[in-house]
């Protein structure tokens, strides 16, 4: 192998090692500071689950029949699906869900239960 080719290969290896080391240091520094750019998937699921439960509790307290209602929450956006006994509960469920802390939007896909 010619000395020039050897130096080119060595320079390439050094560049890769430096790039990997710089990347590793930046992520270590971020972890040490305790701040992260985005919440982890587990914490996001936990927040979504607790928001969904809060909406469901609020619906139950407001005398909406929640036995056939599914509540899904994702980053503050709540989706209500299922059926209710009468049409007046559809609008009431949407209004109650919007009033829960942490809810940014509500997609109300409730239908009237066929008798």
C-alpha positions in Angstrom: 0.0 0.0 0.0 1.3 3.4 -0.9 1.9 5.8 2.0 -0.6 8.3 0.5 -3.4 5.7 0.4 -2.5 4.7 4.0 -2.8 8.3 5.1 -6.1 8.8 3.3 -7.5 5.7 5.0 -6.2 6.8 8.4 -7.7 10.2 7.9 -11.1 8.6 7.1 -11.0 6.5 10.3 -10.1 9.5 12.4 -13.0 11.5 11.0 -15.4 8.6 11.8 -14.1 8.3 15.4 -14.3 12.0 16.0 -17.8 12.2 14.6 -19.0 9.3 16.8 -17.3 10.8 19.9 -18.9 14.2 19.3 -22.3 12.6 18.9 -21.9 10.6 22.0 -20.8 13.6 24.0 -23.8 15.7 23.0 -26.3 13.1 24.0 -24.5 12.5 27.3 -24.5 16.2 28.0 -28.3 16.3 27.3 -29.0 13.4 29.6 -26.8 14.9 32.4 -28.7 18.2 32.2 -32.0 16.4 32.7 -33.8 18.1 29.8 -35.0 16.2 26.8 -36.4 17.4 23.5 -39.4 15.1 23.6 -41.1 13.1 26.3 -40.5 9.4 26.1 -43.1 7.1 24.7 -44.0 5.7 28.2 -44.6 9.1 29.7 -46.7 10.2 26.7 -48.8 7.0 27.1 -49.2 7.7 30.8 -50.3 11.3 30.2 -52.7 10.2 27.4 -54.2 7.4 29.6 -54.7 9.8 32.6 -56.3 12.4 30.4 -58.7 9.8 28.9 -59.6 8.7 32.4 -60.2 12.3 33.5 -62.6 12.9 30.6 -64.4 9.6 31.3 -64.9 10.6 35.0 -66.1 14.0 34.0 -68.6 12.5 31.6 -69.9 10.1 34.3 -70.3 13.0 36.8 -72.3 15.0 34.3 -74.9 12.2 34.0 -73.8 11.1 30.5 -74.2 7.3 30.1 -70.6 6.2 29.6 -71.3 2.5 29.3 -71.0 2.5 25.5 -68.5 5.4 25.1 -64.8 4.9 24.3 -62.5 7.8 25.1 -59.1 8.1 23.3 -56.6 10.9 24.1 -53.5 11.7 22.2 -51.5 14.9 23.0 -54.5 16.7 24.3 -56.8 15.7 21.4 -59.7 13.6 22.6 -61.9 11.4 20.5 -65.2 10.2 21.7 -66.7 7.1 20.0 -69.6 4.8 20.7 -73.3 5.4 21.3 -75.5 7.2 23.8 -79.3 6.6 24.6 -80.5 10.0 23.3 -79.3 12.8 21.0 -79.0 15.4 23.8 -76.1 13.5 25.4 -74.0 13.8 22.2 -73.6 17.5 22.5 -73.4 17.4 26.3 -70.5 14.8 26.1 -68.6 17.0 23.7 -69.0 20.1 25.9 -68.0 18.3 29.1 -64.9 16.8 27.4 -63.8 20.3 26.2 -64.0 21.5 29.8 -61.5 19.0 31.1 -58.1 20.4 31.9 -55.5 19.4 29.3 -58.0 18.8 26.5 -57.0 20.9 23.4 -59.6 19.5 21.0 -62.5 17.1 20.9 -63.6 14.9 18.0 -67.1 13.8 18.9 -68.0 10.7 16.9 -70.9 9.6 19.2 -74.1 8.2 17.7 -77.6 7.7 19.0 -78.2 4.1 20.2 -80.8 2.3 18.1 -83.7 1.1 20.2 
